[in-house]
């Protein structure tokens, strides 16, 4: 009888161990899409990172600001999906170079308990990119006029280590390769957009921007 109990106990521990290893998911303290919205909406900058760069004598990263704004009211007659539309305005200043301004349109979709799906869109050409700013109250666009990105397919941001993370590499036409890494946590965002053409790096930096929430 003791041998049977010992065998049963050993088998039970084995099954539990395998089960735990096969389900490594971490669960956020509240619904994933709601927590994600709290983390990503707001204004972010990498002033602290720039000060650290300058303390070494070399500015390795562009001075950067992200303004992330929820813009559900901009998109008319969109299909019902759990999630929200976001305008990400990026302002990037490399020393001695013209400021880069990058407005991006995303739909972040709630996907289960532990993840969010990022859908990339572009505005129709009738809306000039220089007018796409969070403080422009006049932008309204029909959903069916938006253009889903052809190059950047929907990306999954999974919850782990108290944040949401994505890490993708895209092979694009013309010998271009784009590495996209993004981590969104309570206090800020780490972002890497790394461009290569024919194995030659085009990006001015190759380690993530560390943007603290203001």
Secondary structure, 3 states (H helix, E strand, C coil): CHHHHHHHHHHHHHHHHHHHHHCCCCCCCCCHHHHHHHHHCEEEECHHHHHHHHHCCCCCCCEEEEEEEECHHHEECCCCCCEEEEEEEEEEECCCCCCEEEEEEEEEEEECCCEEEEEEEECCCCCCHHHCCCCCCCCCEEHHHCEECCCCCCEEEEEECCEEEEEEEEEEHHHEEEEEEEEEECCEEEEEEEEEECCEECCCCCCCEEEEEC
